[in-house]
């Protein structure tokens, strides 16, 4: 049996306060970790023999919960970035055969061993940015064989990786080339073949759909999500990214856990969310990477009392980043959240969007000891040190899983 661990000489420790439903900043405290859980936070915590870690006066925060990622892809799409810089829009690139369908073609032709190695490296990379839990979607296979393979691959990698990985089936990410003129046929394939196998094998916690003009309509999305809900999967939804077509209202009707993107959400959509238990997951790095100046109304959503979460949307087309510190900076500058609000959105609220806030996303007694020791001593430094390698070490269940070289 390993000794308890005590973290001493903590300059600031930021955690979620359940009573106030906000973040609080503690100074000059110590933290005891035992059997992977936070046991106590306070001062002069001496009772048993400890292993000791010295924070050297630095800041400690919870590990990040990245609640919207797409890590299972093969090739990157840097040529599309150049096309956007030269004036092509995301939708124009997709209509010309790029976008999601380009990633589908490369994944389907990939060597499985090579694909697995690439995804494993991406999972490793999350750690260096302070991320200790991710939601990971399929969606670049769009066939029964490749979608199931993608989810199995994630399950296999999760078995011996430090990250907590919660899986989402996103077979309704786009219509593949062979079903471009047969939407009904593809939806039947998703509902009658893919979803039952996903549920039978326990390959995913959630089901998501890209509900957007030119992709899956509200009625098409409803068919897929109702089938997933019947099979016991939690519901998530890409909604109102480019056009307000009613995705938010669908998410409310179905009792979704999250509605993601929301760049084009209307005032009516905000009110609908405010009367629900849905967590709005905002993805400002996607807006930035696509070269748009129209960000989701983070301040309005927060002020309406909604538990706003933020995530990277890590994917090869519209957000090629795994950096939650960058997303926090963008949330402050573009969504108009304060640094503490952005930190809450990246930890506790993100865990809530995954139905995991009871065990993840905050340094509270009895919760998982997932935390970051930073190179500075003030929480404001997280958004301030833009692009700086500012993390000293990352800890998962009380074990050091990454340290700065």
C-alpha positions in Angstrom: 0.0 0.0 0.0 1.5 3.4 -1.0 1.8 6.2 1.4 -0.5 9.2 1.2 0.9 12.1 -0.7 1.0 15.7 0.7 1.6 18.6 -1.6 3.2 21.4 0.4 4.2 25.0 -0.3 1.2 25.8 -2.5 1.0 29.5 -3.4 -2.6 29.5 -4.7 -5.0 26.6 -5.1 -8.2 27.1 -7.2 -11.2 24.9 -6.7 -14.9 24.8 -7.3 -17.0 25.8 -4.3 -20.3 23.8 -4.4 -22.0 26.2 -2.0 -21.4 29.3 -4.0 -21.4 27.4 -7.4 -18.2 29.3 -8.3 -14.5 29.0 -8.1 -12.6 30.0 -4.9 -8.9 30.8 -4.5 -7.1 29.5 -1.4 -3.6 30.7 -0.4 -0.7 28.9 1.4 -2.5 25.6 1.8 -1.5 22.0 1.6 -3.3 19.1 -0.1 -3.4 15.4 0.9 -3.9 12.8 -1.7 -4.7 9.2 -0.8 -5.6 6.3 -3.0 -6.0 8.6 -6.0 -8.5 11.0 -4.2 -8.3 14.3 -2.5 -8.5 13.7 1.2 -7.9 17.1 2.7 -7.0 20.7 1.8 -5.9 23.0 4.6 -3.0 24.1 6.7 -0.7 22.1 9.0 -2.0 18.7 7.8 0.2 16.4 9.8 -1.2 13.0 10.9 0.6 10.1 9.2 3.8 9.5 7.3 3.6 11.0 3.9 5.4 11.1 0.6 6.0 14.8 0.0 5.8 16.9 -3.2 6.9 20.6 -3.1 4.8 23.0 -5.2 7.5 25.7 -4.7 5.0 28.4 -4.1 3.2 27.7 -7.4 -0.4 27.7 -8.5 -2.4 24.5 -8.4 -5.6 24.0 -10.4 -7.8 21.0 -11.3 -6.8 19.2 -14.4 -8.7 20.2 -17.5 -11.7 18.3 -18.8 -11.8 18.7 -22.6 -15.4 17.9 -23.3 -15.4 18.0 -27.1 -12.6 16.3 -29.1 -12.2 14.3 -32.3 -8.8 12.5 -31.9 -9.5 9.5 -34.2 -8.3 10.7 -37.6 -5.5 9.7 -39.9 -4.2 12.5 -42.0 -4.0 16.2 -41.1 -5.6 18.8 -43.4 -3.2 21.7 -43.5 -3.9 22.4 -47.2 -7.4 23.4 -46.2 -6.0 25.9 -43.8 -4.2 27.5 -46.7 -7.4 27.5 -48.7 -9.2 29.3 -46.0 -6.4 31.9 -45.7 -6.9 32.4 -49.5 -10.6 33.1 -49.0 -12.5 29.8 -49.1 -15.0 29.2 -46.4 -15.4 26.0 -44.4 -18.7 25.2 -46.1 -17.2 25.8 -49.6 -14.3 23.5 -48.9 -16.7 20.8 -47.6 -18.9 21.2 -50.7 -15.8 20.7 -52.9 -15.1 17.3 -51.3 -12.8 18.5 -48.5 -13.7 18.8 -44.9 -15.0 15.8 -42.9 -15.4 13.6 -46.0 -11.7 14.0 -46.8 -10.8 12.7 -43.3 -13.3 9.8 -43.9 -11.5 8.8 -47.1 -8.0 8.8 -45.4 -9.2 7.0 -42.3 -10.9 4.2 -44.3 -7.7 3.5 -46.2 -5.4 3.7 -43.2 -3.3 0.9 -41.7 -4.9 0.2 -38.4 -1.7 -0.1 -36.5 -0.4 3.2 -37.8 -3.8 4.8 -37.0 -3.6 3.5 -33.4 0.0 4.8 -33.0 -1.1 8.3 -34.2 -4.1 8.4 -31.9 -2.0 7.2 -28.9 0.5 10.1 -29.5 -2.4 12.5 -29.5 -3.6 11.2 -26.2 -0.1 11.6 -24.8 -0.1 15.2 -26.1 -3.2 16.1 -24.2 -1.3 15.6 -20.9 1.3 18.3 -21.7 -1.5 20.9 -21.9 -2.9 19.9 -18.5 -5.8 17.9 -19.8 -6.6 14.9 -17.6 -10.0 13.9 -19.0 -11.4 14.0 -22.6 -14.6 13.3 -24.4 -13.5 11.5 -27.6 -15.7 11.2 -30.7 -15.7 8.8 -33.6 -17.1 10.3 -36.8 -14.3 10.0 -39.4 -15.3 6.5 -40.6 -19.0 6.8 -41.5 -19.4 3.1 -42.1 -20.3 0.3 -39.7 -16.8 -1.2 -39.9 -14.8 2.0 -39.5 -17.0 3.6 -36.9 -16.9 0.5 -34.7 -13.2 0.2 -35.3 -12.7 3.8 -34.2 -14.6 3.3 -30.9 -12.9 0.0 -30.2 -9.5 1.6 -30.7 -10.4 4.3 -28.2 -11.5 1.7 -25.6 -8.2 -0.2 -26.2 -6.1 2.8 -25.7 -8.1 4.0 -22.7 -7.4 0.7 -20.9 -3.7 1.6 -20.2 -3.6 5.4 -20.7 -3.6 8.0 -17.8 -6.4 10.0 -19.4 -10.0 9.3 -18.5 -11.6 8.9 -21.9 -15.4 9.1 -22.4 -16.4 8.0 -25.8 -19.1 9.4 -28.1 -20.5 7.8 -31.2 -20.7 10.4 -34.0 -21.7 8.3 -37.0 -24.0 11.2 -38.0 -21.1 13.6 -38.5 -21.6 13.9 -42.3 -23.1 11.9 -45.2 -20.3 9.8 -46.7 -19.7 9.9 -50.5 -21.7 6.7 -51.2 -24.8 8.2 -49.4 -24.7 11.7 -50.7 -27.9 11.2 -52.6 -29.5 8.8 -50.1 -29.8 10.4 -46.7 -32.6 8.2 -45.6 -30.5 5.1 -46.4 -27.6 6.4 -44.3 -29.8 7.3 -41.4 -31.3 3.8 -41.5 -27.7 2.4 -41.5 -26.8 4.4 -38.4 -30.0 3.5 -36.6 -30.3 -0.1 -37.5 -26.7 -1.3 -37.7 -24.2 1.1 -36.1 -26.1 2.2 -32.9 -27.2 -1.3 -31.8 -23.6 -2.6 -32.1 -22.2 0.4 -30.2 -24.7 -0.2 -27.4 -24.3 -4.0 -27.4 -20.5 -3.7 -27.1 -20.6 -0.8 -24.6 -18.4 1.2 -26.9 -19.7 4.7 -26.1 -21.3 6.7 -23.3 -22.8 9.2 -25.6 -24.2 9.8 -29.1 -23.8 13.1 -31.0 -25.1 14.4 -34.3 -23.8 17.3 -36.4 -27.2 19.2 -36.7 -26.5 21.9 -39.2 -27.7 23.3 -42.5 -26.2 21.2 -45.2 -25.5 18.2 -42.9 -28.2 16.7 -40.7 -31.5 18.5 -40.5 -33.4 18.8 -37.2 -35.8 16.0 -38.2 -32.9 13.7 -39.4 -31.0 14.5 -36.1 -34.0 13.7 -34.1 -34.4 10.2 -35.6 -30.8 9.3 -34.7 -30.8 10.8 -31.3 -34.1 9.2 -30.3 -32.8 5.8 -31.3 -29.6 6.4 -29.3 -31.6 7.5 -26.3 -33.8 4.4 -26.5 -30.6 2.3 -26.4 -29.4 4.1 -23.2 -26.8 6.5 -24.6 -26.5 10.0 -23.4 -27.3 12.7 -25.9 -25.0 15.5 -27.1 -25.5 17.7 -30.1 -23.5 19.9 -32.5 -26.0 22.8 -32.7 -26.3 26.3 -34.2 -22.6 26.5 -35.4 -23.4 28.3 -38.7 -27.2 28.7 -38.8 -29.9 28.8 -36.1 -32.0 25.9 -37.5 -33.5 24.6 -34.3 -30.8 22.4 -32.9 -31.0 23.9 -29.5 -34.7 23.4 -29.3 -34.2 19.7 -30.3 -31.5 19.3 -27.6 -34.0 20.7 -25.0 -36.8 18.4 -26.2 -34.6 15.3 -26.0 -33.0 16.2 -22.6 -29.4 16.4 -24.0 -26.5 16.7 -21.7 -24.8 19.3 -23.9 -25.4 21.5 -26.9 -22.0 22.4 -28.5 -20.7 25.3 -30.6 -23.8 27.7 -30.4 -22.0 30.4 -32.4 -25.3 31.3 -34.1 -27.6 30.8 -31.2 -30.6 33.2 -31.0 -32.1 35.0 -28.0 -34.9 32.4 -28.1 -32.3 29.6 -28.1 -30.7 31.1 -25.0 -34.0 31.2 -23.2 -34.7 27.6 -24.2 -31.4 26.5 -22.7 -32.0 28.5 -19.6 -35.1 26.5 -18.8 -33.2 23.2 -19.3 -30.4 21.3 -17.6 -28.2 21.4 -20.7 -24.6 22.5 -20.5 -23.6 24.8 -23.4 -20.2 23.8 -24.6 -18.5 26.6 -26.4 -15.5 26.1 -28.8 -13.8 29.5 -29.3 -10.7 27.9 -30.8 -12.8 26.7 -33.7 -14.1 30.2 -34.4 -10.6 31.5 -34.3 -9.1 28.8 -36.5 -11.8 29.3 -39.1 -10.9 33.0 -39.3 -14.3 34.2 -38.1 -15.0 37.1 -35.8 -18.4 35.9 -34.8 -18.0 34.1 -31.5 -20.6 32.4 -29.3 -22.2 34.7 -26.8 -20.4 33.3 -23.7 -21.1 36.3 -21.5 -24.8 36.3 -22.2 -25.1 32.6 -21.6 -23.1 32.9 -18.3 -25.1 35.9 -17.1 -28.3 34.0 -17.8 -27.2 31.5 -15.3 -26.1 28.7 -17.6 -23.1 26.4 -16.7 -21.0 27.4 -19.7 -18.2 24.9 -20.5 -15.4 25.4 -23.0 -13.4 22.8 -25.0 -10.8 22.6 -27.8 -12.9 20.8 -30.5 -9.6 19.2 -31.4 -9.9 18.0 -35.0 -7.9 18.1 -38.2 -10.1 20.5 -40.1 -11.5 23.3 -38.0 -9.5 23.3 -34.7 -6.0 21.7 -34.8 -5.2 22.4 -31.2 -5.2 20.4 -27.9 -4.3 23.4 -25.8 -6.9 24.2 -23.1 -4.8 27.2 -21.9 -5.2 28.7 -25.4 -8.9 28.1 -25.2 -9.1 29.8 -21.8 -7.3 32.8 -23.3 -9.8 33.0 -26.1 -12.7 32.5 -23.7 -11.5 35.6 -21.8 -10.8 37.7 -24.8 -13.6 36.7 -27.2 -16.4 35.1 -25.0 -15.8 37.8 -22.3 -15.5 35.4 -19.4 -13.2 36.3 -16.5 -10.2 34.1 -15.8 -11.9 32.3 -12.9 -15.1 31.8 -15.0 -13.1 30.4 -17.9 -11.2 28.1 -15.5 -14.6 26.8 -14.1 -15.8 26.3 -17.7 -12.7 24.2 -18.5 -13.0 22.0 -15.3 -16.2 21.7 -13.2 -18.7 22.8 -15.9 -17.0 20.6 -18.5 -17.2 17.6 -16.2 -20.9 18.4 -15.6 -21.5 18.2 -19.4 -20.1 14.7 -19.3 -22.2 13.7 -16.2 -18.9 13.4 -14.3 -18.9 16.3 -11.9 -19.5 14.0 -8.9 -15.9 12.7 -9.3 -14.0 15.0 -11.7 -13.3 18.6 -12.4 -12.7 20.0 -9.0 -10.3 19.6 -6.1 -12.8 18.7 -3.5 -12.5 16.1 -0.8 -13.5 12.7 -2.1 -13.0 13.6 -5.8 -10.3 12.3 -8.1 -6.9 14.0 -7.5 -6.4 15.3 -11.0 -4.4 18.5 -10.9 -1.9 20.8 -12.5 1.1 22.4 -10.9 2.0 25.6 -12.8 5.2 27.5 -13.3 3.7 30.7 -11.9 1.7 31.5 -8.7 -1.4 33.4 -9.9 -4.4 32.0 -11.6 -4.5 35.0 -13.9 -1.3 33.7 -15.5 -3.2 30.9 -17.3 -4.8 33.2 -19.9 -2.0 35.8 -19.6 1.0 33.7 -20.6 -0.1 33.2 -24.2 1.6 30.3 -25.9 4.1 30.0 -23.0 5.1 26.5 -21.8 3.7 27.3 -18.4 2.9 23.9 -16.9 5.4 22.4 -14.5 3.7 19.0 -13.9 0.4 17.1 -14.4 -1.0 14.7 -11.9 -3.7 12.0 -12.5 -5.3 10.2 -9.5 -2.4 11.5 -7.4 0.3 10.2 -9.7 2.7 12.5 -11.7 1.9 11.6 -15.4 3.7 14.5 -17.1 6.5 16.9 -16.2 8.1 19.7 -18.1 11.4 18.7 -19.6 
